[in-house]
Amino acid sequence: QVQLVESGGGSVQPGGSLRLSCVASGSIFSIYRMGWYRQVPGKPRELVASTHVSGGTNMADSGKGRFTISTDNANNSEYLRMNSLKPEDKAVYYCNALIATLTPGMDYWGKGTLVTVST
């Protein structure tokens, strides 16, 4: 069993900052990819940022210059630092990871953490 647990969501004013955390636990053999997606009601889930075991990083245009993704491999954790938040960043943010256990890699999702940006 693998679990992804997010934390760090909350309510901030425009221009504020938040740091989301995701910790993966369970019978983990290897984590190939970790990342963050977000979703608003009525729209599909969209990629925010991700990191690959090779060291590559992918950042959506919406986050470039404002968001930073980082990984703590020793603790199976991933972080998303979000600065200069805008009202349009309001969403449920989900942690995602491609993880190998005793079976080949499978996609896992956290339950999500809500980010609200409003005055």
C-alpha positions as CSV (number, residue, x, y, z in Angstrom):
1,Q,0.0,0.0,0.0
2,V,1.2,3.5,-0.9
3,Q,-0.2,6.7,0.5
4,L,0.3,10.3,-0.6
5,V,-0.5,12.9,2.0
6,E,-0.7,16.6,1.2
7,S,-0.5,19.5,3.6
8,G,0.0,23.2,3.5
9,G,-3.1,24.4,1.8
10,G,-5.1,27.3,3.1
11,S,-6.4,30.8,2.4
12,V,-4.3,33.7,1.5
13,Q,-4.7,37.1,0.0
14,P,-3.6,37.9,-3.6
15,G,0.2,38.2,-3.6
16,G,0.6,35.9,-0.7
17,S,2.6,32.6,-0.5
18,L,2.0,29.0,0.4
19,R,4.1,26.0,0.6
20,L,2.5,22.6,-0.1
21,S,4.0,19.4,1.1
22,C,3.5,15.8,-0.1
23,V,4.8,12.8,1.7
24,A,4.7,9.3,0.2
25,S,4.7,6.3,2.5
26,G,4.3,2.6,2.3
27,S,6.1,-0.2,0.5
28,I,8.0,2.0,-1.9
29,F,10.7,0.5,-4.0
30,S,11.3,3.6,-6.2
31,I,9.6,6.9,-7.1
32,Y,10.0,7.7,-10.7
33,R,8.0,10.9,-10.8
34,M,6.3,13.2,-8.3
35,G,4.3,16.3,-9.0
36,W,1.4,18.5,-8.4
37,Y,-1.9,18.9,-10.2
38,R,-4.8,21.2,-9.5
39,Q,-8.5,21.2,-10.2
40,V,-11.4,23.6,-10.1
41,P,-15.0,22.6,-10.3
42,G,-16.1,21.9,-13.8
43,K,-12.6,21.7,-15.3
44,P,-10.2,18.8,-15.8
45,R,-7.3,18.3,-13.5
46,E,-4.2,20.1,-14.8
47,L,-0.5,19.7,-14.2
48,V,1.1,22.4,-12.1
49,A,4.7,21.0,-11.8
50,S,6.5,17.7,-11.6
51,T,10.0,16.3,-11.1
52,H,11.4,13.1,-12.6
53,V,13.9,10.8,-11.1
54,S,16.3,11.8,-13.9
55,G,16.4,15.3,-12.4
56,G,14.1,16.8,-15.0
57,T,11.5,19.3,-13.9
58,N,8.3,20.4,-15.7
59,M,6.5,23.6,-14.8
60,A,3.2,24.8,-16.3
61,D,3.3,28.2,-17.8
62,S,0.9,29.4,-15.1
63,G,3.5,28.8,-12.5
64,K,6.7,29.9,-14.2
65,G,8.4,32.7,-12.3
66,R,6.1,32.2,-9.3
67,F,6.1,28.5,-8.3
68,T,9.1,26.4,-7.3
69,I,9.0,22.6,-7.0
70,S,11.5,20.7,-4.9
71,T,12.1,17.1,-3.8
72,D,13.5,15.5,-0.7
73,N,14.4,12.0,-2.0
74,A,15.5,10.8,1.4
75,N,12.1,11.4,2.8
76,N,10.0,10.6,-0.2
77,S,8.7,14.2,-0.1
78,E,7.9,16.9,-2.6
79,Y,7.2,20.5,-2.1
80,L,5.6,23.3,-4.1
81,R,6.4,26.8,-3.1
82,M,3.8,29.2,-4.5
83,N,4.6,32.9,-4.4
84,S,2.6,35.9,-5.8
85,L,-0.6,33.9,-5.6
86,K,-3.5,35.0,-7.8
87,P,-7.3,34.4,-7.4
88,E,-7.0,32.1,-10.4
89,D,-4.7,29.9,-8.5
90,K,-7.6,28.9,-6.3
91,A,-8.1,25.1,-6.6
92,V,-7.7,21.8,-5.0
93,Y,-4.1,20.8,-5.3
94,Y,-3.3,17.1,-5.6
95,C,0.0,15.3,-5.2
96,N,0.7,12.6,-7.8
97,A,3.5,10.1,-8.0
98,L,4.6,7.2,-10.2
99,I,5.8,4.7,-7.7
100,A,7.1,1.1,-8.0
101,T,6.4,-1.2,-5.2
102,L,6.7,-5.0,-5.6
103,T,4.9,-4.4,-8.9
104,P,5.9,-2.1,-11.7
105,G,5.2,1.6,-11.4
106,M,1.7,2.8,-10.8
107,D,0.2,6.2,-10.5
108,Y,-0.9,7.3,-7.0
109,W,-2.9,10.3,-5.9
110,G,-3.3,12.2,-2.6
111,K,-6.7,13.4,-1.4
112,G,-5.9,17.0,-2.2
113,T,-5.5,20.2,-0.3
114,L,-7.5,23.3,-0.9
115,V,-5.9,26.6,-1.8
116,T,-8.0,29.7,-1.7
117,V,-6.8,33.1,-2.9
118,S,-9.1,36.0,-2.1
119,T,-9.3,39.4,-0.5
